[in-house]
Amino acid sequence: MSQEELDNAKPWDLLNNKNYTTSKIRGERYETCLGCESLFKLTRTCKECGCFMSLKTWLKDAHCPLDKWGIAE
């Protein structure tokens, strides 16, 4: 995905399942987040990017702002 496409992403893009990664990759990402000091545990949001990590970890083209995990292949 190009930088322009990433910059112009819309919320309804989440409804397209081609944008999702596998359960295995999502699980690995989320486990990393659960152990991270930047996760606000009450809401499961990242203090760095403000995202809800229970959702962001499903997105194929998402990445951790602390480089703890990257875009899924």
URQUIHU-V584321 format. One record per run of one state. SS is the DSSP state (H for helix, E for strand, L for the rest). FROM is the first residue (numbers start at 1). TO is the last residue. If there is no record, write none. Layout:
SS:FROM:TO ; SS:FROM:TO
This chain:
L:1:2 ; H:3:7 ; L:8:10 ; H:11:15 ; L:16:16 ; H:17:19 ; E:20:20 ; L:21:22 ; H:23:34 ; L:35:38 ; E:39:40 ; L:41:44 ; E:45:46 ; L:47:51 ; E:52:52 ; H:53:56 ; L:57:58 ; E:59:59 ; L:60:73
